[in-house]
Amino acid sequence: MSQIILFSGHMIDRPGRLKPSFTEQGTSTVTREILKQLTEIDRSKSTLGLAGGACGGDIIFHELCMSLGIATEIYLPKSINEFKHESVAYAGNSWIERFDRLLDNLPFKILDSSQSSTEINVWQQANTWMINDAMKMGNNQFTLMALWDHEKGDGKGGTADIIDICSTLKQKIKIIDL
């Protein structure tokens, strides 16, 4: 049985965000904190990381997993081009290059839009999809590693929502405090 680490975390703040949460200047601190959490994992067990691919926490998580030899998979709720445009490109070329490099080196999955729900948005659907896969792969157990500022967020389907769901499911949660 694999040990599953499901990662969720904030993206780099969009330009003009009224209440800054994760600025470009904070990436070195975030990188150090995610690395600290990853190095505390029991490496005697086979480990698999699951996360999205947005600029900020997701990309940093995948890069660190790769550097530590931890297998990861990227989950995208939209086509590569749509996702890159909405969740990566606004942060600049270096994030686009990092995203592209991850797609060249890691397995990725794209949410099947034919199964989309009109009741919840695509970001909520992606959270549910990742949680369901983590449950299946981890024999109903996984650890959520969340980069979070303890705020509700800018919309449904964010880090606060996935924390709420994982709490309800009684999964282990490790918060990396922004």
N, C-alpha and C positions, 0 to 999 in steps of 0.2 A: 504494500500500500504506500502510495506517495503522500508526502506531506505537502499540502497545498497552501500557498500564500496568495491571497487575493489582495491586490493593491488598488486603492482608490485615493485620489488626492487632488488638490487644487491645481489648476492651470496657472501659468504666468498671467498676471493681471493684464487685462486689455488696456490699451491706452485710454486715459481719461477716467478710469474707474474711480468712483467717488471715495470709496473706502478701501484703500489698498490692503491686500491680503498676502499675495505672493509676488513680490517684485523681482525683476531680473537680478537685482543686487543680492537677493536672498538665496540664490541658487547654490552657492557654496555651502551655506549653513544647512540647507535642505539636503544636499548631497551627503554631507557628513552625517546627518541624523538618520537618513535612510540606510546608509552604509552601516552605521552602528546597529540598527535593528536587524539587518541582514546577517551580520557577522555573529549575532547572538542565536541564530537558528541552529538547531541540532543538525549538524552536517552528516551525522551517521545515517540519517534517513534520506531516501530519495526525495528531492524537493522540486516542485514545479510552481512557478510564479505565473499569475494571470493578471493582466491589467489592460487598460485602454492604451491609447497612443498619443494623447494630447501633450502639447508643450507643457513643460513643468514636471510635476511629480511622476506622471506615467513614463515619460521618456527617461527620466533619471533612474527610475526603478529598473526598467529593462536594461539600461546600460550597465548599472551596477551588478545586476544579476549575471549578465554576460561576463563581466570582468571577474566575478567570483565562481564562474562555472555552474551557475544555477540555471536550469532550463526555464524559459519563459515563453508564453504565447501572448500575442497581441489580439485584443478584441476590438473591432471597429463597428460602431452602430450604423455607419453609412459607407458608401463607396469610398475608396481611397481618396479620390480627388475631392469629393464633397467634404470628407472628414478633414483632409489636409487644409482645405480652404477655411473651414469653420473653426478648427481647433488647434491649428499649428501655425499657419502662414502669418497671422497678424503679429506674431512674436518675432518674426524676422527670419532671414535666410539661414542662420546657424541652426535654428530649430527645425527648419524644413530639411536641411542636410542630415541632421541627427535622426529625424523621423524616417527619411528615405533609407538611411544606413540600417536602421532597425528592420525595416521591411525586407531589405536585401539579405538579412542574416537570421531572422527569426520567423517561425511559423506564425501566420495570422489568420484570423477568421473574420468574416463580415456578416453582420446580422442579416438574416434572410428577410428582406422587406416585404415579401409576399405574406409573411405571417405577422405583419405589423398590426398593432392594436390601435383603435381610435380612442380608447379610454385612457391610455397613458402615453406620454411622449417617448420618443426614440431613446432618450437618455435613461429613462426609467426602465424601458425594455432591455437596454444593454446591461443595466445593473442586475436585473432579474436573470438574464441569460448567463452572465458571469457567475452569479451566486449558484444557479442551478448546476452549471458545469463543475464548479468547485465542490458542491455537495456530492455529485456523482463520482468525481475523481478521488475525493478524499474520504469516501465511505461515510458520508454525512458530516464530516468534520473538516474544518479549515480554519485558518487564521486570517482575519482581515487586518491588513496594515494600512492605516489611513493617515494621510497628511491633511490635517484639518485645523481650521482656525476657531472652532467651536461656534461658528455662526451657521444659520440655516442655509445660506447660499443664495445665489441669484435666480434659482429656479428649481423645479422638480427634477429629480434624477441626479443630483449632485452627491457630494461626499456625505453630507448630513443624512440624506435618505438611505444610502447604503449602510451607514452605521446603524440607523434605526432598524432596518430589516435584519441585519446580522445580530443585533442585540435580541430581537424577538426570537431568532432562531437559536439563540444561546451559543453562538460561535465565539471563539476567542478573538478579542479585538485589541490591537496595539495602536495607540494614537501617537502620531508624531505631531507635536504641537507647533503650529505656525505662530 
